[in-house]
Amino acid sequence: MTNHALQPDAIRVVAFDCDGVMFDTEATNRVYYNAILEQFNLPPMSEAQFRYVHMATAGEGLDHLFRGRVEMDKVRAVTSAYDYASLIPHMKIEATLIPVLKKLGPHCQRAIATNRANSMESVIAFYGLADLFELVVTSMDVEHAKPAPDQLFKIMDHFKVSAEEILYIGDASTDQQAAKAAGVPFVAFRSPELEADIHMNNLDEIPAFMGIS
């Protein structure tokens, strides 16, 4: 547990990480990175490599897999030609995400803080989420991606709220570190190994925690 004295009535913004919280994207990330590796006759990712790239930005993931093995200009040429949109239908949306967002809407602002980059707009459009979030902050919108706290600071600034008025839901150590650095209460989603103010296994626990029926 962290040291926040959580007050559900004080929460004015609920912010979500994308991959691993809003969506199960393990399958799509495996397909994508292994497809790029295959282009250079390299073996599929090890489990350790996958765990790293699954939490990193796309740029960090590619650096991790290819730097020192393949010229990065060649890697960028392959990735720029990749059909990212083909992966989006394979993302598995969390079953209760949309009902929870609709339930939260009248009571608080809803935001996304994700290390995804320009793919986030297409994801939101494909799954019809545009009207369910007041703010989306990606790695492209800040100087430093998570684990830096920049995304959460941007949310605070946008909504003019204090750190204690945000509840951030994430599933990775990068989320935990960003929340800690920003002083934001953190919910670990299906990640019992993380240090958090609250641990949850289902998104519908969020409105219940906030006293929203």
C-alpha positions as CSV (number, residue, x, y, z in Angstrom):
1,M,0.0,0.0,0.0
2,T,1.0,3.6,-0.5
3,N,0.5,6.4,1.9
4,H,-2.5,8.1,0.3
5,A,-5.5,8.5,2.5
6,L,-8.0,7.8,-0.2
7,Q,-11.2,9.8,-0.2
8,P,-13.6,8.5,-2.9
9,D,-15.7,11.7,-2.7
10,A,-12.6,13.8,-3.6
11,I,-12.0,12.0,-6.9
12,R,-12.8,14.3,-9.8
13,V,-10.9,12.5,-12.6
14,V,-10.5,8.8,-13.3
15,A,-7.7,8.1,-15.7
16,F,-7.0,4.8,-17.4
17,D,-3.9,3.2,-18.9
18,C,-4.8,1.6,-22.3
19,D,-3.0,-1.7,-22.8
20,G,-3.7,-4.2,-20.0
21,V,-6.5,-2.2,-18.5
22,M,-8.9,-1.0,-21.2
23,F,-7.8,-3.8,-23.6
24,D,-6.0,-7.1,-23.5
25,T,-3.3,-6.4,-26.2
26,E,-0.8,-9.1,-25.5
27,A,-1.8,-11.0,-28.6
28,T,-1.6,-8.0,-30.9
29,N,1.8,-6.9,-29.5
30,R,3.2,-10.3,-30.0
31,V,2.0,-10.4,-33.6
32,Y,3.4,-7.0,-34.4
33,Y,6.9,-7.3,-33.0
34,N,7.4,-10.8,-34.1
35,A,6.3,-9.8,-37.6
36,I,9.0,-7.1,-37.7
37,L,11.6,-9.5,-36.3
38,E,10.7,-12.0,-39.0
39,Q,11.4,-9.4,-41.7
40,F,15.0,-9.4,-40.6
41,N,15.2,-13.2,-40.1
42,L,15.4,-12.9,-36.4
43,P,13.8,-15.3,-33.9
44,P,10.5,-14.4,-32.1
45,M,10.7,-12.5,-28.9
46,S,11.7,-14.2,-25.7
47,E,9.2,-13.8,-22.8
48,A,11.6,-11.3,-21.2
49,Q,11.7,-9.2,-24.4
50,F,8.0,-9.3,-24.7
51,R,7.4,-8.1,-21.1
52,Y,9.7,-5.2,-21.8
53,V,8.1,-4.1,-25.1
54,H,4.6,-4.6,-23.7
55,M,5.1,-1.8,-21.2
56,A,7.3,0.4,-23.4
57,T,6.5,2.9,-26.1
58,A,6.7,1.5,-29.6
59,G,10.0,3.4,-30.2
60,E,11.5,2.0,-27.0
61,G,10.3,-1.5,-27.9
62,L,11.9,-1.4,-31.3
63,D,15.2,0.0,-29.8
64,H,15.2,-2.8,-27.3
65,L,14.7,-5.5,-29.9
66,F,16.8,-4.2,-32.8
67,R,19.5,-1.7,-31.7
68,G,22.9,-3.2,-32.3
69,R,21.4,-6.0,-34.4
70,V,19.9,-4.2,-37.3
71,E,20.3,-0.7,-38.7
72,M,17.5,1.3,-37.1
73,D,16.8,3.1,-40.4
74,K,15.9,-0.2,-42.0
75,V,13.7,-1.1,-39.0
76,R,11.9,2.3,-39.3
77,A,11.4,1.7,-43.0
78,V,9.7,-1.6,-42.3
79,T,7.6,-0.3,-39.4
80,S,6.5,2.7,-41.4
81,A,5.0,0.4,-44.1
82,Y,3.3,-1.9,-41.5
83,D,-0.5,-1.9,-41.5
84,Y,-1.1,-1.0,-37.8
85,A,-4.8,-0.8,-38.4
86,S,-4.9,-4.6,-39.1
87,L,-4.0,-5.2,-35.4
88,I,-6.8,-3.1,-33.9
89,P,-9.7,-5.5,-34.4
90,H,-7.7,-8.2,-32.6
91,M,-7.5,-6.1,-29.4
92,K,-9.8,-7.5,-26.8
93,I,-11.8,-4.8,-25.1
94,E,-12.4,-5.2,-21.4
95,A,-16.0,-6.4,-21.1
96,T,-17.1,-3.8,-18.5
97,L,-15.2,-0.8,-19.9
98,I,-18.0,0.9,-21.8
99,P,-20.6,0.4,-19.1
100,V,-18.2,1.7,-16.4
101,L,-17.3,4.8,-18.5
102,K,-21.0,5.6,-19.0
103,K,-21.6,5.2,-15.3
104,L,-18.7,7.5,-14.4
105,G,-19.6,10.2,-16.9
106,P,-22.1,12.2,-14.8
107,H,-19.9,12.1,-11.8
108,C,-16.3,12.8,-12.9
109,Q,-14.0,13.5,-15.9
110,R,-12.6,10.5,-17.7
111,A,-9.1,10.4,-19.2
112,I,-6.5,8.1,-20.8
113,A,-2.8,8.2,-20.0
114,T,-1.0,5.7,-22.3
115,N,2.4,5.1,-23.8
116,R,0.7,4.3,-27.1
117,A,1.5,6.9,-29.8
118,N,-0.4,7.7,-32.9
119,S,-2.4,4.4,-32.9
120,M,-4.6,5.6,-30.0
121,E,-6.8,7.8,-32.2
122,S,-7.6,4.8,-34.4
123,V,-8.3,2.5,-31.4
124,I,-10.7,5.0,-30.0
125,A,-12.5,5.5,-33.3
126,F,-12.8,1.7,-34.0
127,Y,-14.3,0.9,-30.6
128,G,-16.5,3.9,-30.4
129,L,-14.9,5.5,-27.4
130,A,-14.6,9.1,-28.5
131,D,-17.6,10.4,-26.5
132,L,-16.6,8.5,-23.4
133,F,-13.3,10.4,-22.6
134,E,-12.8,14.1,-22.0
135,L,-9.0,13.8,-22.5
136,V,-6.6,11.4,-24.1
137,V,-2.8,11.8,-23.4
138,T,-0.4,9.7,-25.3
139,S,3.4,9.4,-25.4
140,M,3.3,11.9,-28.3
141,D,1.7,14.6,-26.1
142,V,4.4,14.9,-23.5
143,E,8.2,15.2,-23.4
144,H,8.7,12.0,-21.4
145,A,6.6,8.9,-21.6
146,K,5.8,6.7,-18.5
147,P,7.4,5.9,-16.1
148,A,7.8,9.7,-16.0
149,P,4.8,11.5,-14.5
150,D,4.4,13.9,-17.4
151,Q,1.1,12.4,-18.6
152,L,-0.5,12.7,-15.2
153,F,0.8,16.2,-14.7
154,K,-0.8,17.1,-18.1
155,I,-4.1,15.7,-16.9
156,M,-3.9,17.7,-13.7
157,D,-3.2,20.9,-15.6
158,H,-6.0,20.3,-18.1
159,F,-8.7,19.7,-15.5
160,K,-7.2,22.1,-12.9
161,V,-7.2,19.4,-10.3
162,S,-4.7,18.3,-7.6
163,A,-3.0,15.0,-7.5
164,E,-5.3,13.7,-4.8
165,E,-8.3,14.3,-7.0
166,I,-7.2,11.9,-9.7
167,L,-7.5,8.1,-9.6
168,Y,-5.2,6.3,-12.0
169,I,-5.7,2.7,-13.1
170,G,-2.8,0.8,-14.5
171,D,-1.3,-2.6,-14.7
172,A,2.5,-2.1,-15.1
173,S,5.4,-0.9,-13.1
174,T,5.7,2.1,-15.4
175,D,2.1,3.1,-14.4
176,Q,3.0,2.6,-10.7
177,Q,6.2,4.7,-11.0
178,A,4.4,7.5,-12.9
179,A,1.6,7.7,-10.3
180,K,4.1,7.7,-7.4
181,A,6.1,10.5,-9.0
182,A,3.0,12.5,-9.6
183,G,1.6,11.9,-6.2
184,V,-1.6,10.4,-7.7
185,P,-3.5,7.6,-6.0
186,F,-2.9,4.4,-7.9
187,V,-5.1,1.4,-8.7
188,A,-3.3,-1.7,-9.7
189,F,-5.4,-3.6,-12.2
190,R,-4.9,-7.4,-12.0
191,S,-1.4,-6.8,-10.9
192,P,-1.1,-8.0,-7.3
193,E,2.7,-7.6,-7.4
194,L,2.5,-3.8,-7.7
195,E,2.5,-1.4,-4.8
196,A,-0.8,0.5,-5.0
197,D,-3.5,2.3,-3.0
198,I,-6.0,-0.3,-4.2
199,H,-5.9,-3.5,-6.1
200,M,-8.8,-4.3,-8.4
201,N,-9.6,-7.3,-10.7
202,N,-12.6,-5.8,-12.5
203,L,-13.3,-2.3,-13.8
204,D,-16.8,-2.2,-12.3
205,E,-15.1,-2.0,-8.9
206,I,-14.2,1.6,-9.7
207,P,-17.7,3.1,-9.6
208,A,-18.5,0.9,-6.6
209,F,-15.4,2.3,-4.8
210,M,-16.6,5.8,-5.6
211,G,-20.1,5.1,-4.3
212,I,-21.7,5.3,-7.8
213,S,-24.5,2.9,-8.4
